[in-house]
Structure formats: C-alpha cells, structure tokens
Amino acid sequence: MSYKELSDLPGSLRHEFPRRAQEIYQAAYNRVYEVCMASEDHYDDRAITATAHQAALFAVGMEYEKDEQGCWRRAPISEDMDKEKISS
C-alpha cells in the first residue's frame, strides 16, 4: 500500500523523522511501490513493501543522518560536494 498522507506513515517513522525526512520517505516509498506494482513480473506484496521501505530509508539517508543521541538531523554538506557544485 502507498502512503497518501504523512499521517499514514507508521507512527515510529512519524515520531523519529523530521517532517522533511517524512516527505522524502513518503515520496520514495510510493514511487518504488508503484513501479514494482506496475511491473509485469511483480512478486508478493510483502516483498514489494520491504523493497519500497529500504529504498525510502536510503533516500532519507541521502539527506539525513542520525546524531549521537540517535535523532535524525540534516547531514552536513561536505566541502567536496561544495567544490563539485562550483566546478559544474
């Protein structure tokens, strides 16, 4: 099942993730879930749900990281990333 609203996300994610991370999770999860369901060779719903969850966590991890207290915070942009933007 896809998540229509942020309030549809599991309570653990709503509690743990900042709002923007929830939005990232929701968008990534829904996209992967929909693509897998549209695939002619899709497999069982439990596997699709697990795949979508892992992809959504990966997407959140691209912008967020857990701090020392276990709270999700925006990941700092490294100097290498800044230099790459400037040279592009």
VOFINU-104330 format. One record per residue (C-alpha): residue number from 1; x, y, z. Coordinates in Angstrom, 3 decimals. Example, Ala and Ser with C-alpha at 12.3 -4.5 7.8 and 13.67 -1.06 7.14 Angstrom:
<recs>
<rec><numar>1</numar><east>12.300</east><north>-4.500</north><up>7.800</up></rec>
<rec><numar>2</numar><east>13.670</east><north>-1.060</north><up>7.140</up></rec>
</recs>
This chain:
<recs>
<rec><numar>1</numar><east>0.000</east><north>0.000</north><up>0.000</up></rec>
<rec><numar>2</numar><east>1.195</east><north>3.505</north><up>-0.690</up></rec>
<rec><numar>3</numar><east>1.036</east><north>6.411</north><up>1.761</up></rec>
<rec><numar>4</numar><east>-1.357</east><north>9.184</north><up>0.680</up></rec>
<rec><numar>5</numar><east>-0.697</east><north>11.426</north><up>3.685</up></rec>
<rec><numar>6</numar><east>2.193</east><north>11.788</north><up>6.119</up></rec>
<rec><numar>7</numar><east>-0.248</east><north>10.749</north><up>8.829</up></rec>
<rec><numar>8</numar><east>-0.495</east><north>7.365</north><up>7.059</up></rec>
<rec><numar>9</numar><east>3.189</east><north>6.645</north><up>7.753</up></rec>
<rec><numar>10</numar><east>3.939</east><north>4.239</north><up>10.596</up></rec>
<rec><numar>11</numar><east>3.964</east><north>6.014</north><up>13.949</up></rec>
<rec><numar>12</numar><east>7.577</east><north>5.070</north><up>14.568</up></rec>
<rec><numar>13</numar><east>8.668</east><north>6.961</north><up>11.435</up></rec>
<rec><numar>14</numar><east>6.471</east><north>9.979</north><up>12.195</up></rec>
<rec><numar>15</numar><east>7.986</east><north>10.118</north><up>15.675</up></rec>
<rec><numar>16</numar><east>11.578</east><north>9.551</north><up>14.568</up></rec>
<rec><numar>17</numar><east>11.870</east><north>11.585</north><up>11.343</up></rec>
<rec><numar>18</numar><east>11.650</east><north>15.364</north><up>10.968</up></rec>
<rec><numar>19</numar><east>8.822</east><north>16.465</north><up>8.660</up></rec>
<rec><numar>20</numar><east>11.057</east><north>16.886</north><up>5.588</up></rec>
<rec><numar>21</numar><east>12.517</east><north>13.406</north><up>6.105</up></rec>
<rec><numar>22</numar><east>8.959</east><north>12.062</north><up>6.300</up></rec>
<rec><numar>23</numar><east>8.177</east><north>13.743</north><up>2.977</up></rec>
<rec><numar>24</numar><east>11.281</east><north>12.221</north><up>1.396</up></rec>
<rec><numar>25</numar><east>10.389</east><north>8.797</north><up>2.791</up></rec>
<rec><numar>26</numar><east>6.794</east><north>9.037</north><up>1.566</up></rec>
<rec><numar>27</numar><east>7.776</east><north>10.113</north><up>-1.962</up></rec>
<rec><numar>28</numar><east>10.478</east><north>7.479</north><up>-2.361</up></rec>
<rec><numar>29</numar><east>8.370</east><north>4.704</north><up>-0.861</up></rec>
<rec><numar>30</numar><east>5.368</east><north>5.499</north><up>-3.042</up></rec>
<rec><numar>31</numar><east>7.451</east><north>5.705</north><up>-6.210</up></rec>
<rec><numar>32</numar><east>9.187</east><north>2.376</north><up>-5.671</up></rec>
<rec><numar>33</numar><east>5.955</east><north>0.704</north><up>-4.571</up></rec>
<rec><numar>34</numar><east>4.071</east><north>1.949</north><up>-7.646</up></rec>
<rec><numar>35</numar><east>6.853</east><north>0.951</north><up>-10.051</up></rec>
<rec><numar>36</numar><east>7.068</east><north>-2.528</north><up>-8.533</up></rec>
<rec><numar>37</numar><east>3.290</east><north>-2.986</north><up>-8.611</up></rec>
<rec><numar>38</numar><east>3.147</east><north>-1.876</north><up>-12.258</up></rec>
<rec><numar>39</numar><east>5.856</east><north>-4.345</north><up>-13.224</up></rec>
<rec><numar>40</numar><east>4.517</east><north>-7.338</north><up>-15.102</up></rec>
<rec><numar>41</numar><east>6.764</east><north>-9.643</north><up>-13.118</up></rec>
<rec><numar>42</numar><east>5.970</east><north>-8.205</north><up>-9.675</up></rec>
<rec><numar>43</numar><east>6.148</east><north>-10.564</north><up>-6.754</up></rec>
<rec><numar>44</numar><east>4.281</east><north>-10.700</north><up>-3.465</up></rec>
<rec><numar>45</numar><east>3.129</east><north>-7.554</north><up>-1.704</up></rec>
<rec><numar>46</numar><east>5.281</east><north>-8.230</north><up>1.364</up></rec>
<rec><numar>47</numar><east>8.450</east><north>-8.222</north><up>-0.757</up></rec>
<rec><numar>48</numar><east>7.385</east><north>-5.060</north><up>-2.592</up></rec>
<rec><numar>49</numar><east>6.673</east><north>-3.344</north><up>0.720</up></rec>
<rec><numar>50</numar><east>10.100</east><north>-4.344</north><up>2.060</up></rec>
<rec><numar>51</numar><east>11.826</east><north>-3.131</north><up>-1.117</up></rec>
<rec><numar>52</numar><east>9.973</east><north>0.197</north><up>-1.013</up></rec>
<rec><numar>53</numar><east>10.830</east><north>0.646</north><up>2.670</up></rec>
<rec><numar>54</numar><east>14.544</east><north>0.007</north><up>2.085</up></rec>
<rec><numar>55</numar><east>14.591</east><north>2.418</north><up>-0.867</up></rec>
<rec><numar>56</numar><east>12.792</east><north>5.084</north><up>1.170</up></rec>
<rec><numar>57</numar><east>15.240</east><north>4.716</north><up>4.058</up></rec>
<rec><numar>58</numar><east>18.106</east><north>5.034</north><up>1.589</up></rec>
<rec><numar>59</numar><east>16.542</east><north>8.222</north><up>0.176</up></rec>
<rec><numar>60</numar><east>16.213</east><north>9.709</north><up>3.663</up></rec>
<rec><numar>61</numar><east>19.818</east><north>8.729</north><up>4.387</up></rec>
<rec><numar>62</numar><east>20.969</east><north>10.773</north><up>1.403</up></rec>
<rec><numar>63</numar><east>19.955</east><north>13.985</north><up>3.218</up></rec>
<rec><numar>64</numar><east>19.735</east><north>12.974</north><up>6.869</up></rec>
<rec><numar>65</numar><east>21.840</east><north>11.113</north><up>9.385</up></rec>
<rec><numar>66</numar><east>21.436</east><north>10.124</north><up>12.994</up></rec>
<rec><numar>67</numar><east>23.313</east><north>12.227</north><up>15.518</up></rec>
<rec><numar>68</numar><east>24.991</east><north>10.971</north><up>18.702</up></rec>
<rec><numar>69</numar><east>21.643</east><north>10.910</north><up>20.513</up></rec>
<rec><numar>70</numar><east>20.003</east><north>8.868</north><up>17.746</up></rec>
<rec><numar>71</numar><east>17.988</east><north>11.791</north><up>16.359</up></rec>
<rec><numar>72</numar><east>17.721</east><north>12.316</north><up>12.603</up></rec>
<rec><numar>73</numar><east>19.312</east><north>15.610</north><up>11.501</up></rec>
<rec><numar>74</numar><east>20.162</east><north>17.061</north><up>8.131</up></rec>
<rec><numar>75</numar><east>23.531</east><north>15.766</north><up>7.083</up></rec>
<rec><numar>76</numar><east>26.176</east><north>18.458</north><up>6.713</up></rec>
<rec><numar>77</numar><east>27.302</east><north>19.161</north><up>3.174</up></rec>
<rec><numar>78</numar><east>30.901</east><north>18.176</north><up>2.752</up></rec>
<rec><numar>79</numar><east>33.467</east><north>20.533</north><up>1.273</up></rec>
<rec><numar>80</numar><east>33.922</east><north>18.103</north><up>-1.610</up></rec>
<rec><numar>81</numar><east>30.263</east><north>18.476</north><up>-2.532</up></rec>
<rec><numar>82</numar><east>30.534</east><north>22.269</north><up>-2.400</up></rec>
<rec><numar>83</numar><east>33.589</east><north>22.221</north><up>-4.667</up></rec>
<rec><numar>84</numar><east>31.816</east><north>19.938</north><up>-7.140</up></rec>
<rec><numar>85</numar><east>28.837</east><north>22.312</north><up>-7.364</up></rec>
<rec><numar>86</numar><east>31.123</east><north>25.264</north><up>-8.040</up></rec>
<rec><numar>87</numar><east>33.102</east><north>23.485</north><up>-10.770</up></rec>
<rec><numar>88</numar><east>29.957</east><north>22.231</north><up>-12.564</up></rec>
</recs>
